[in-house]
Amino acid sequence: MINNDDSIAGRGLSRNSVGLPTVLMQSIAQIAPAVGVLTTIAFNTQQAGLGAPSTYIAAFIVGLVVAISLAQLGKHLPSAGGFYTYVSATVGPRSGFMVGWLYSWVVALIPGGLASYTGFVLQTELQQNYGVDIPWQLITCAILLVVGYTGYKGILASGKMLTVLSIVEMLIVAGLSISGLVSPGPGGITFSGFNPASSTSPHGFFLAVVLSIFAFTGWEGAAAVAEEARNPRKVIPQAIIGSMILLGIYYVFCAWGIQIGWGTAHLDGLANSKENPAFVVAHRLWGHGWLLVLLALLNSGIAVCIACTVDSTRNWYAMARAEAMPQWLNRIHPVHRTPYTAVIAQTVLALIVGVVGGGFLAPDQSFFMLGTLATIIYVFVYLMGNIGVARFFLTTARGELNVLIHIIFPIVSTVALCFVLYYSLVPLPDPPVSYAPVAFGILLVAGLLMLWRLQRSGRTNWMTLSRYVVDSEVSAPPQDPDVDVQVGKFGV
């Protein structure tokens, strides 16, 4: 296990630094409340019409089932490695490595794509409304440098920053939704949006649900701060499930409020609006105060980038600590207690993805391509996690087995995730979004080559990930020699 003295001696992350509120905000920020609403409401209305709010309800139910099931592993295996550790300890070290490899890379790539998209939207809106032209590349670099500096300063700085930004963004978009209900557009206030039968078609409703499920991803970000949290076996599951419940209510309410504010009698205009519908509603209701919604988007973009930086760098650190990644990613800053070399590497990667990738593909298309890539990888990670939950509670923790949570929930969510993956790729989107499966193939092959090298290296530490967990808990010995599930009193 990880000793409490490790952080004091400068050998590990800063233990017992953050409580439930910060861990909860880590998950909420990574889900991206404002970005989630602003980037999905038009598509969901296009597909489901008046029933768009109900698509968020359906997606919330599916996402909550996935989160409740996978949060169970956080009670037994709290580690900076997150799902890397979970899958290594329950399914097997090879599977765990591939999960950690794919997940850490895509979470590291997202800040670059999101920062360039945020910069692109800001440039476009300011230019159209005020004639002010700030290059999106400049905004992108500014966002990522702020994010990198915040990540470098430590979990307390990151936690405070993403908490403030996330609360502000949520209040602004919620305020816009309330304004829409107070001053509804043509059609007035209706509760029909909560009824799936109000959707344009069953097929459209289903497609909107698929997109909405992706909008809920990010709740697993709490797992990466386990070694820096107080009482992680308790707060990590609470943060995972709590973030899903809070964001479920938030998404449904905001989608409903924005539709009402636009006017339910003219939802075709919302669905086909060339400008973000929330901006249009804000112009009508708030006048020049619409800039607050633009600020919410900026806040959300920065908060997500911070959360993803924390998540990816902790995963890289955990993998490097177990000799599964280059050792220089394992270095901890003596003062800030952060994996500072991993933070620097992630910041450089994000700048390349944001500026070069955004310039080559266009910022919005680069972001959508990364979103599709993330969907593929998230489905793989969650599926492997589901297998791990069932296996762990059927063997090692059989005394705690709950058939509904540990068997039925993983089966149901696995089926739902397969549908999400299928409808995300069939029919294949137009380029460059269609490059996502190719990018996944490249990452997969690179990961398999790394795994092959690890197996030939003679090193074995990477196969014993479960020793790097917080606190003491003695579990039964593994049932399979290829699966290391002992989480007892190991030394690091």
GIQUISUL-V857203 format. One line per field, one symbol per residue. psi: psi as a letter, one per 30 degrees, with the letter a starting at -180 (. if undefined). burial: # if it has 9 or more other ideal C-beta (glycine too) atoms within 8 Angstrom, else .. Layout:
psi=???
burial=???
//
This chain:
psi=lkkffeeefgfaljlhflaeeeeefeeeefeieeeeefffeeeeeeefbfgeefeeeeeeeeeeeeeeeffeffffhklffbfeeeeefeeleeeeeeeeeeeeeeefeeeeeeeeeeeeeeeeeeeeefgkjjkfeeeeeeeeeeeeeeeefleeeeeeefeeeeeeeeeeeeeeeeeeeeilakfakkgfffjfffleleeeeeeeeeeeeefflffffeefgefflkhefefeeeeeeeeeeefeeeeeeeeeeeeeeejffhfeeeegkflkeeeeeeeeefbffffeeeeeeeeeeeeeeeeeeeeeeeeeeeeeeggflkfffgkkkfefhlieeeeeeeeeeeeeeeeeeeeefkeeeeeeeeeeeeeeeeeeeeeeeeeeeeeeffdehefgkjeeefeeeeeeeeeeeeeeeefffjlkllkfeffeeeeeeeeeeeeeeeeeeeffffkfefgheffilkakjklllkfkffkjgkhaill.
burial=##...##....####.##...#################.######.##############.################################.#############################.###......#.######.######.##############.######.##########..##.#..#.#####.###...##########################..##.##############.###############.##..##.#..########.##...#.#############################.####...#####...###########.#######.##..#.#.#################################...#...###.######.######.###.......#####.##..##.###.##..#.......#.#######..#.#..#....######...#
//
